[in-house]
Amino acid sequence: MIKSFPIPEYVLNIGAHLVDRGFDAYLVGGCVRDVLLGRGVNDWDIATNAKPEQIQELFPDSVYENQFGTVGIKERMANGESQIVEVTTYRLEGAYTDKRHPDTIKFANTLEEDLARRDFTINAMAVKLPMTNDQLPMTDLFGGQEDLKKKLIRCVGNPDERFGEDALRLMRAVRFATQLECAIEKDTADAMARAAASLDAIAQERIRDEFVKIIMSEHAATGMVLLEQYGLLQYIIPELREGIAIAQNRHHIFGVWEHSVRTLDYAAQQDYSLEVRLASLFHDIAKPRTKAGEGEFATFYNHERVGARMARAIMERMRFDAKTTERVEHLVKYHMFYYNTGEVSEAGVRRFINRVGIEYLDDLIRVREADRIGSGVPKAVPYKIRHLLYMIEKVRHDPVSSKMLAVNGNDVMRSLGIEPGPRVGSVLAILLDEVLEDPKRNSMEYLAARIRELGSLSDEKLRAAAQESKTRALEFEQGVDEQMKRKHAVS
């Protein structure tokens, strides 16, 4: 029996309605675990001996669109918002031939049968509804409460059988260990190592969802270490393992793998977004493939560009959405920007903003900060970065993209009497470069005159002028040129 178990009224109402009609009602799974831990509960799950059609009869405003006996009941909370409570019929599951789904699902008669099929002891506890004098009877057949106290992740029953039923439980074990700061019990851990290869049978979308939960944990770095420790990482993102035992150079005290994990750790501790955390983890992923030389003078030229392509390939393989993938790729590609307070002008900063995109600036700085801390330096924001932030703020509202020009492609075509084509793009590129150099030029009068002047150039000369303008856009990222990068041993 436990006391002071806080349950929302709308959940109690569902339980009371089931019990009033002669059915069982138990809170089960994660909601019980999280309340015992004093954590917030997002999803309330109820198990019952009522069949799905009986649940639907009791709750007309419900949905049943699956084969697992789960009915979603819509309830209105105290704040007026709607919440879905899942009510699931006790069930048994057959063999998992494909390591992903049970071949058959049968409804069980007792709560005990239902709990025995669950993954971990901390998820196999149940609390009987309704409440009685603030006292709730707890059903804990597998020692979940004790494992919570000991901070242990332990399989229900035989761990080889549990992981053989659904290989995604391998990642769930790491996820719970990461989120709850628990250790993984030895027999469970040994079974994980034996079953690691079965992750190959799991759909990438399911792996991605668990991976994201690990990455978004406060202790994401621990999660990455555990994925490697139990042999799972090679079946999720093997590219990251290439950095293990790869030393860097005189600018880094950690190897590539440890640096990447430490960089992620800083991003997680700062509660940065998913995109920043992924970019922090992937920013040096190409270093093993681009390394030249050994020892303190080793170099990794162009690892940011190769890494951006690798990050995109990984995220596409894991079925991340296009927007997230594009953003992470962009952050990895530009994380190596070069900046020296005495070498870059305001025009250079405007060109940099144009190149990386104003919408990426804040996240790009966050990745850079995480990269620095992950390298073992004491300050995330040194003077150069503070100066950069000052310069960005100074020019942030200047025209920094073609969309901010006082003219557009239609104006160019109308003025020159031409159809859409390369000449239009070349003219706009030249105009933008001139405005980046001097924002006062962004007037209709000045740009209209320049359009007429540029229109008199041949295709070849116009193309060459446009290319020259684009070349100047590299000023900020590369310093004056690649030699400057080498001079300062940026790698």
Secondary structure, DSSP 8 states (H G I E B T S, - for coil): -EE-----HHHHHHHHHHHHTT---EEETHHHHHHHTT---S--EEEESS-HHHHHHH-SSEE--SSSSEEEEEEE-TTS-EEEEEEEE-EEE---TTSSS-S-EEE-SSHHHHHHTSSBGGGSEEEESS-BTTEE-EEESS-HHHHHHHTEE-BSS-HHHHHHH-THHHHHHHHHHHHHT-EE-HHHHHHHHHHGGGGGGS-HHHHHHHHHHHHTSTTHHHHHHHHHHTT-GGGT-HHHHTTTT----TT-SS-HHHHHHHHHHHHHHTT--HHHHHHHHHTTTTHHHH-BS-GGG-B-TTHHHHHHHHHHHHHHHTT--HHHHHHHHHHHHTTT----TTT--HHHHHHHHHHH-GGGHHHHHHHHHHHHHHTT-S-SS-HHHHHHHHHHHHHTTS--SGGGSSS-HHHHHHHHT--SSHHHHHHHHHHHHHHHH-GGG-SHHHHHHHHHHHHTS-HHHHHHHHHHHHHHTTHHHHTTSHHHHHHTT--
